[in-house]
Amino acid sequence: MNTQRRSFCNFLQVNNILCGVNEPDGKVVLGKLLELLKRHFPELDMDYTRNEIASREALFPTMIAPHLAVPHARIPGLKEVLVAIACIPDGCDFGGATAAKVMILLLTPVDNPNLHIQLLSALAAEFAEERVTEKISRCASAQDLLNHFSCGLSAIPDYLKAADLMEKFPELLQETDSILDAVRKFAVSRIEELPVIDNTGDLRGILSLADLLKYSLPEHLLWLEDLSPIYELQPFSDMLKTADETKVADIMREEFVMAQVDDPAVKLAKIFLQSNLSQLLIVDKEGKVAGMVSLKNFSAKLFWD
């Protein structure tokens, strides 16, 4: 494995940086960045690249942090990463909830998903605090921006980890929550499985929609050929009558599959295939809930994002 540590500044060139951009239309700013790359890389197919960026914008948000837009694409035949940056002090409209004050155009070789996702992950982490984006947006010169990235952005690891692919759970279950509480949290989160924690935040178990169904439907009914006596869903009605009395701790699973934040992405792929999961729980070094990786998003990031 390559032991040389890379950082984002390794992919920056002073002549691909625009400072003090005064343009309210984000599409125009993107066009300026594309023209900048085309000027220094004449072989870049502008129409194809623009279409690829637009395709990704339709599926994935390019505003990956407050006031930070990262339009990106994977380009066949590209031999190196191409990056262009615009600093827009007054911001521009790029379809996000906040104005884009920094726009980073990121083009990577189509056959290097590892580097592509690592760069996006590193940028999201670097710009997590709004003050950083504000500072970068007001850089007076390209050299000022290069100086920031040379000492500010951490090294990019050589391989993808679970932490680079995971998302935060929109909801967590408490072991003291009632089944009715759980039903409401599932309805709000729109995901199939939620971790259960205690009042100190320690992981206690996991509960899925399938677990709720199993709890509602007595096991012997699963063996019945004739289900006509329960066409009116009586077992589920009975469960809901006491849903505010039964606790999550009473029906949660204490044995489940999980991965660590530092586990390589290839290990996650193995777990998905061996365990036939659609969602994988990720924990930190202390064993607390860090997030989740869904099979759908895992595949999308590898093959498309």
Residue pairs with C-beta under 8 A, 6 or more apart in sequence:
1 158
1 159
2 158
3 158
5 155
5 156
6 155
6 156
7 122
7 149
7 150
7 153
7 154
7 155
7 156
8 83
8 119
8 122
8 123
8 126
8 149
8 153
8 156
9 146
9 149
9 150
9 153
11 81
11 82
11 83
11 119
12 83
12 85
12 145
12 146
12 149
13 40
13 83
14 142
14 143
14 146
15 36
15 40
15 142
16 36
16 37
16 40
16 82
16 83
16 84
16 85
17 84
17 85
17 86
17 87
17 142
17 145
17 146
18 32
18 33
18 36
18 84
18 85
18 86
18 87
19 87
19 139
19 140
19 141
19 142
19 144
19 145
20 87
20 89
20 140
21 29
21 32
21 86
21 87
21 88
21 89
21 92
22 88
22 89
22 90
23 29
23 32
23 88
23 92
24 90
24 91
24 92
24 93
25 92
25 93
26 69
26 92
26 93
26 94
26 95
26 100
26 103
27 94
28 92
29 86
29 88
29 92
29 94
29 100
29 103
30 53
30 71
30 94
30 103
30 105
32 86
33 84
33 85
33 86
33 103
33 105
34 44
34 46
34 49
34 50
34 84
34 105
36 84
37 44
37 82
37 84
37 105
37 107
38 44
38 46
41 82
44 75
44 82
44 107
45 75
48 75
49 73
49 75
49 107
52 73
52 74
52 75
53 71
53 72
53 73
53 105
55 73
56 62
56 71
56 72
56 73
56 304
56 305
57 71
57 95
59 300
59 304
59 305
60 300
60 305
61 96
62 69
62 70
62 71
62 72
62 94
62 95
62 96
63 69
63 70
63 94
63 95
63 96
63 97
63 98
63 100
64 70
64 120
64 123
64 124
64 127
65 123
65 124
65 127
65 128
65 133
66 98
66 127
66 130
66 133
67 91
67 98
67 99
67 100
67 101
67 102
67 127
67 130
67 133
67 134
67 137
68 100
68 101
68 102
68 103
68 104
68 123
68 127
68 133
69 94
69 96
69 100
69 102
69 103
69 104
70 103
70 104
70 105
70 106
70 120
70 123
71 94
71 103
71 104
71 105
71 106
72 105
72 106
72 107
72 108
72 116
72 120
73 106
73 107
73 108
74 107
74 108
74 109
74 110
74 112
74 113
74 116
75 107
75 108
75 109
75 110
76 110
77 109
77 110
78 107
78 108
78 109
78 110
79 109
80 109
81 106
81 107
81 108
81 109
81 115
81 119
82 105
82 106
82 107
82 108
83 104
83 105
83 106
83 107
84 104
84 105
85 102
85 103
85 104
85 105
85 145
86 102
86 103
87 101
87 102
87 136
87 137
87 138
87 139
87 145
88 99
88 100
88 101
88 102
88 103
88 137
89 101
89 137
89 138
90 99
90 101
91 98
91 99
91 100
91 101
91 137
92 99
92 100
92 101
92 103
93 99
93 100
94 100
94 103
101 133
101 134
101 136
101 137
102 127
102 133
102 136
102 137
104 123
106 116
106 119
106 120
106 123
108 115
108 116
108 119
109 115
113 160
113 301
113 302
113 303
114 159
114 160
114 265
115 156
116 305
117 160
117 164
117 165
117 301
117 302
117 305
118 156
118 157
118 160
118 164
119 156
120 305
121 163
121 164
122 153
122 154
122 156
125 154
126 132
126 152
126 153
126 154
127 133
127 136
132 152
135 148
136 145
136 148
139 145
139 148
159 264
159 265
159 266
160 264
160 265
161 261
161 262
161 263
161 264
161 265
162 259
162 260
162 261
162 262
162 263
162 264
162 265
162 267
162 268
162 282
162 293
163 261
163 262
163 282
163 290
164 265
165 265
165 268
165 293
165 297
165 298
165 301
166 261
166 282
166 290
166 291
166 292
166 293
167 291
167 292
167 293
167 294
167 297
168 291
169 189
169 191
169 194
169 195
169 289
169 291
169 292
170 188
170 189
170 190
170 191
171 185
171 186
171 188
171 189
171 194
172 194
172 195
172 196
172 197
172 289
173 181
173 182
173 185
173 194
173 195
173 196
173 197
173 207
173 248
173 252
174 181
174 196
174 197
174 198
174 199
174 248
175 196
175 197
175 198
175 204
175 205
175 247
175 248
175 249
175 252
176 199
176 247
176 248
176 249
177 185
177 196
177 247
177 248
178 243
178 244
178 245
178 246
178 247
178 248
179 212
179 215
179 239
179 242
179 243
179 244
179 246
179 247
179 248
179 251
180 240
180 243
180 244
181 248
182 194
182 207
182 212
182 248
183 212
183 243
185 194
186 194
186 209
186 212
191 279
191 292
191 294
192 208
192 209
192 210
192 278
192 279
193 206
193 207
193 208
193 209
193 279
193 281
193 292
194 206
194 207
194 208
195 203
195 205
195 206
195 281
195 289
196 203
196 204
196 205
196 206
196 207
196 248
196 249
196 252
197 203
197 204
197 288
197 289
198 204
201 288
201 289
202 287
202 288
203 283
203 287
203 288
203 289
204 249
204 252
204 254
205 249
205 252
205 253
205 254
205 256
206 252
206 253
206 256
206 281
207 248
207 251
207 252
207 253
208 253
211 251
211 252
211 253
212 251
215 239
215 251
216 235
216 236
216 238
216 239
217 235
217 236
218 235
221 227
221 230
221 235
256 281
257 271
257 275
257 277
257 280
257 281
258 280
258 281
258 282
258 283
259 267
259 268
259 271
259 280
259 281
259 282
259 283
259 293
260 282
260 283
260 284
260 285
261 282
261 283
261 284
261 285
261 290
262 285
265 298
265 302
268 280
268 293
268 298
269 298
271 277
271 280
272 280
272 295
272 298
277 295
278 294
278 295
278 296
279 292
279 293
279 294
279 295
280 292
280 293
280 294
280 295
281 289
281 292
282 289
282 290
282 291
282 292
282 293
283 289
283 290
284 290
